Amino acid sequence: MRVLLADDERLLADTVADGLRKRAMAVDVCYDGEAALERLGVNSYDVAVLDRDMPKRSGDDVCRWIVDAALGTRILILTAAGGIRDRVDGLGLGADDYLTKPFAFAELVARVQALARRPAARIAPVIEHAGVELDVPRHRAFRDGALLDLTPKEFAVLTVLMQRAGHVVSAETLLEQAWDEHADPFTNAVRVAVMTLRKKLGDPPVVHTVPKIGYRFGDA
């Protein structure tokens, strides 16, 4: 899952982003509305978390742009204004959900995951294939009923592969979906993550290398 987080409260934004990354989400952070629009013009996001009161361009402007562009990105609005009128106005812009500050981090995670599971997005709550069960909301993976001890990045890679089970996924796609915008496109991080993931999944292998193309999840 790839998330855009835009909030001018830098400490809050960075703290929330770190927490989401620990739950295997790729998160890009920006601190004003113009930067958010720039990233939306370049990258594809499952969910955008937008503060309403940002400098340069407001969260409302960014929300309208996403809706008008029909990107399919789900929108969660954050605001310090918790009145009914404020919530109605926020949802009226086309946002999918609304969360008032201060908020519990666990609630924000639950709302982001719920938005990503909606039909326009790509995350199914539980994916099962080739003896592997991936429980996305609870961040757990099993092989033949045994719980796997995966790092957040391994879990993210497995999620992308299982969403496309039977199809070849390029290293570039894995890097785009499981890492954030600061990832080095020439890094060997994808190869290393796939290698350690394979070891933890055990035999028979379910992650296969397709030479010069990428990786495929499924039976041999």
LINCOR-V570278 format. One record per backbone hydrogen bond with DSSP energy under -0.5 kcal/mol. NH is the residue of the N-H (numbers start at 1). CO is the residue of the C=O. If there is no record, write none. Layout:
# LINCOR-V570278
nh;co
NH;CO
NH;CO
This chain:
# LINCOR-V570278
nh;co
3;26
4;47
5;3
5;28
6;4
6;49
7;5
7;30
10;8
13;9
14;10
15;11
16;12
17;13
18;14
19;15
20;16
21;17
22;18
23;20
24;21
25;20
26;1
27;25
28;3
30;5
33;55
33;57
36;32
37;33
38;34
39;35
40;36
41;37
42;38
42;39
43;39
46;2
47;2
48;74
49;4
50;48
50;76
51;6
52;78
54;52
57;55
59;52
60;52
62;58
63;59
64;60
65;61
66;62
67;63
68;64
69;65
70;66
70;67
71;66
74;46
76;48
77;75
77;97
78;50
79;99
82;80
87;83
88;84
89;85
90;86
91;87
92;88
93;89
93;90
94;91
95;90
96;75
97;75
99;77
101;79
107;104
108;104
109;105
110;106
111;107
112;108
113;109
114;110
115;111
116;112
117;113
118;115
121;118
123;116
124;122
127;134
129;132
132;129
133;142
134;127
135;133
135;140
136;125
136;134
137;125
139;135
139;136
140;135
142;133
143;146
144;131
146;143
148;141
150;148
155;151
156;152
157;153
158;154
159;155
160;156
161;157
162;158
163;159
164;160
165;162
166;217
167;164
169;215
174;170
175;171
176;172
177;173
178;174
179;175
183;180
185;183
187;184
192;188
193;189
194;190
195;191
196;192
197;193
198;194
199;195
200;196
201;197
202;198
208;206
208;216
210;214
211;209
213;210
214;210
215;169
216;208
217;167
218;206
